[in-house]
Amino acid sequence: MKTILSTDELIEHMIHKGIKFNIETKEEASNFLQHNNYYFKLAAYRNLYPKISQGDNKGKYQNLEFAYLRELSVIDMYIRYKIMNMCLDIEHAIKVKLVTSVTDNQQEDGYDIVRQFLAKEDRKFHILNSIRRHSSGEYCRSLISKYYPYFPIWVLVELITFGDLLHICHFYEEEYQRSIIPDNKLMNTIRDLRNASAHSNCLLNQLNQRMDNNKQPDSQIVHFVERLDIAGDASRRNNLTKKFFI
């Protein structure tokens, strides 16, 4: 277990690790750490910088300024906001497509697909319990009170997680041979990005990590980036093997 340190002690700890305060003073750093961010999150970006490999300063960071860490944390914040907006748009589009398909399905009344889905693989306990935990919330209380436990699809999609939304889409596609998400192999990545952004997890701290075992990026992603024409072939090959970009 690590000892909890005061802000001033954390700054001294950073100095000991080779982090410099030439661009921002220790006083400015202290103010930032007390009011804008905290050390554990800020320190995550240290992984992007090399350490000195030999000599008296072996193990210390090489040419790393506190200001660089601060700037990365701010850039990361704006990237999370962008990603969150995109993920919410994707989630909404999936809900619209699912509800529209069920509405147009002559074999469906909107309730039967939910009954079938909840009855399969013991999902009922998990999903209904999750919904019940939100029954006191201001934004879902009236929906839950009115429909629980017999939800039509257009109500259920307002109450379940993104992961469960993907599950019911897959179930509906198999049950009725109708396409909601034509190629959902990227949906788990979108779900993980959505959750990471919503929980304010660091994203850029893995910027230099490559995929495991020489795994190649998905061809859909490669072709999409090619069509954007924003980078040369060498740059695409280099960056699309990094975890963050995939």
Contacts in CASP RR format, 6 or more apart in sequence:
PFRMAT RR
TARGET T0000
AUTHOR 0000-0000-0000
METHOD contacts of the structure
MODEL  1
MKTILSTDELIEHMIHKGIKFNIETKEEASNFLQHNNYYFKLAAYRNLYP
KISQGDNKGKYQNLEFAYLRELSVIDMYIRYKIMNMCLDIEHAIKVKLVT
SVTDNQQEDGYDIVRQFLAKEDRKFHILNSIRRHSSGEYCRSLISKYYPY
FPIWVLVELITFGDLLHICHFYEEEYQRSIIPDNKLMNTIRDLRNASAHS
NCLLNQLNQRMDNNKQPDSQIVHFVERLDIAGDASRRNNLTKKFFI
5 13 0 8 1.000
5 39 0 8 1.000
7 30 0 8 1.000
7 33 0 8 1.000
7 34 0 8 1.000
7 39 0 8 1.000
8 30 0 8 1.000
10 33 0 8 1.000
10 39 0 8 1.000
11 21 0 8 1.000
11 26 0 8 1.000
11 29 0 8 1.000
11 30 0 8 1.000
11 33 0 8 1.000
14 43 0 8 1.000
14 66 0 8 1.000
15 21 0 8 1.000
17 46 0 8 1.000
17 60 0 8 1.000
17 61 0 8 1.000
18 57 0 8 1.000
18 60 0 8 1.000
18 61 0 8 1.000
18 64 0 8 1.000
19 46 0 8 1.000
19 61 0 8 1.000
19 64 0 8 1.000
19 65 0 8 1.000
19 66 0 8 1.000
19 69 0 8 1.000
20 63 0 8 1.000
20 64 0 8 1.000
20 65 0 8 1.000
20 66 0 8 1.000
21 29 0 8 1.000
21 65 0 8 1.000
21 66 0 8 1.000
22 65 0 8 1.000
23 65 0 8 1.000
23 66 0 8 1.000
23 67 0 8 1.000
24 32 0 8 1.000
24 65 0 8 1.000
24 66 0 8 1.000
24 67 0 8 1.000
24 70 0 8 1.000
29 66 0 8 1.000
29 70 0 8 1.000
32 70 0 8 1.000
33 39 0 8 1.000
33 42 0 8 1.000
37 70 0 8 1.000
37 73 0 8 1.000
41 73 0 8 1.000
41 202 0 8 1.000
42 69 0 8 1.000
42 70 0 8 1.000
42 73 0 8 1.000
43 69 0 8 1.000
44 202 0 8 1.000
44 205 0 8 1.000
45 68 0 8 1.000
45 69 0 8 1.000
45 72 0 8 1.000
45 73 0 8 1.000
45 76 0 8 1.000
45 202 0 8 1.000
45 204 0 8 1.000
45 205 0 8 1.000
46 61 0 8 1.000
46 64 0 8 1.000
46 69 0 8 1.000
47 205 0 8 1.000
47 206 0 8 1.000
47 208 0 8 1.000
48 72 0 8 1.000
48 204 0 8 1.000
48 205 0 8 1.000
48 207 0 8 1.000
48 208 0 8 1.000
49 61 0 8 1.000
49 62 0 8 1.000
49 63 0 8 1.000
49 64 0 8 1.000
49 68 0 8 1.000
50 61 0 8 1.000
50 62 0 8 1.000
51 58 0 8 1.000
51 59 0 8 1.000
51 60 0 8 1.000
51 61 0 8 1.000
51 62 0 8 1.000
52 58 0 8 1.000
52 59 0 8 1.000
52 60 0 8 1.000
52 61 0 8 1.000
52 62 0 8 1.000
53 59 0 8 1.000
72 204 0 8 1.000
73 202 0 8 1.000
75 204 0 8 1.000
76 202 0 8 1.000
76 203 0 8 1.000
76 204 0 8 1.000
76 205 0 8 1.000
77 200 0 8 1.000
79 203 0 8 1.000
79 204 0 8 1.000
80 196 0 8 1.000
80 197 0 8 1.000
80 200 0 8 1.000
80 201 0 8 1.000
80 203 0 8 1.000
81 197 0 8 1.000
83 193 0 8 1.000
83 194 0 8 1.000
83 197 0 8 1.000
83 203 0 8 1.000
84 194 0 8 1.000
84 197 0 8 1.000
84 198 0 8 1.000
87 162 0 8 1.000
87 190 0 8 1.000
87 193 0 8 1.000
87 194 0 8 1.000
87 197 0 8 1.000
88 194 0 8 1.000
90 190 0 8 1.000
91 162 0 8 1.000
91 165 0 8 1.000
91 194 0 8 1.000
94 165 0 8 1.000
94 166 0 8 1.000
94 169 0 8 1.000
94 180 0 8 1.000
94 181 0 8 1.000
95 157 0 8 1.000
95 165 0 8 1.000
97 180 0 8 1.000
97 181 0 8 1.000
98 153 0 8 1.000
98 157 0 8 1.000
98 165 0 8 1.000
98 168 0 8 1.000
98 169 0 8 1.000
98 172 0 8 1.000
98 180 0 8 1.000
99 153 0 8 1.000
99 154 0 8 1.000
99 157 0 8 1.000
101 172 0 8 1.000
101 178 0 8 1.000
101 180 0 8 1.000
102 108 0 8 1.000
102 110 0 8 1.000
102 113 0 8 1.000
102 153 0 8 1.000
102 154 0 8 1.000
102 172 0 8 1.000
103 110 0 8 1.000
105 176 0 8 1.000
105 178 0 8 1.000
107 176 0 8 1.000
108 176 0 8 1.000
109 152 0 8 1.000
110 152 0 8 1.000
110 153 0 8 1.000
110 154 0 8 1.000
111 150 0 8 1.000
111 151 0 8 1.000
111 152 0 8 1.000
111 153 0 8 1.000
113 153 0 8 1.000
113 168 0 8 1.000
113 171 0 8 1.000
113 172 0 8 1.000
113 175 0 8 1.000
114 150 0 8 1.000
114 151 0 8 1.000
114 152 0 8 1.000
114 153 0 8 1.000
114 156 0 8 1.000
114 168 0 8 1.000
115 150 0 8 1.000
116 171 0 8 1.000
116 175 0 8 1.000
117 123 0 8 1.000
117 167 0 8 1.000
117 168 0 8 1.000
117 171 0 8 1.000
117 172 0 8 1.000
118 124 0 8 1.000
118 127 0 8 1.000
118 128 0 8 1.000
120 171 0 8 1.000
123 164 0 8 1.000
123 167 0 8 1.000
127 160 0 8 1.000
127 164 0 8 1.000
128 148 0 8 1.000
128 149 0 8 1.000
130 160 0 8 1.000
130 161 0 8 1.000
130 164 0 8 1.000
131 140 0 8 1.000
131 144 0 8 1.000
131 148 0 8 1.000
131 159 0 8 1.000
131 160 0 8 1.000
132 144 0 8 1.000
132 148 0 8 1.000
134 140 0 8 1.000
134 144 0 8 1.000
134 159 0 8 1.000
135 141 0 8 1.000
135 144 0 8 1.000
135 145 0 8 1.000
135 148 0 8 1.000
140 158 0 8 1.000
140 159 0 8 1.000
143 155 0 8 1.000
143 158 0 8 1.000
143 159 0 8 1.000
144 159 0 8 1.000
147 155 0 8 1.000
151 159 0 8 1.000
153 168 0 8 1.000
156 168 0 8 1.000
157 165 0 8 1.000
157 168 0 8 1.000
160 168 0 8 1.000
162 190 0 8 1.000
162 191 0 8 1.000
162 194 0 8 1.000
162 195 0 8 1.000
163 191 0 8 1.000
166 181 0 8 1.000
166 184 0 8 1.000
166 187 0 8 1.000
166 188 0 8 1.000
166 191 0 8 1.000
169 180 0 8 1.000
169 181 0 8 1.000
169 184 0 8 1.000
170 181 0 8 1.000
170 184 0 8 1.000
172 178 0 8 1.000
172 180 0 8 1.000
173 179 0 8 1.000
173 180 0 8 1.000
173 181 0 8 1.000
181 187 0 8 1.000
183 220 0 8 1.000
185 218 0 8 1.000
186 218 0 8 1.000
186 220 0 8 1.000
186 221 0 8 1.000
189 246 0 8 1.000
196 203 0 8 1.000
197 203 0 8 1.000
203 244 0 8 1.000
204 244 0 8 1.000
206 243 0 8 1.000
206 244 0 8 1.000
207 242 0 8 1.000
207 244 0 8 1.000
208 242 0 8 1.000
209 242 0 8 1.000
209 243 0 8 1.000
209 244 0 8 1.000
210 241 0 8 1.000
210 242 0 8 1.000
210 243 0 8 1.000
211 217 0 8 1.000
211 241 0 8 1.000
211 242 0 8 1.000
211 243 0 8 1.000
211 246 0 8 1.000
215 241 0 8 1.000
216 241 0 8 1.000
217 240 0 8 1.000
217 241 0 8 1.000
217 245 0 8 1.000
217 246 0 8 1.000
218 246 0 8 1.000
221 240 0 8 1.000
221 246 0 8 1.000
222 236 0 8 1.000
222 240 0 8 1.000
225 231 0 8 1.000
225 236 0 8 1.000
225 240 0 8 1.000
226 236 0 8 1.000
231 239 0 8 1.000
239 245 0 8 1.000
240 246 0 8 1.000
END
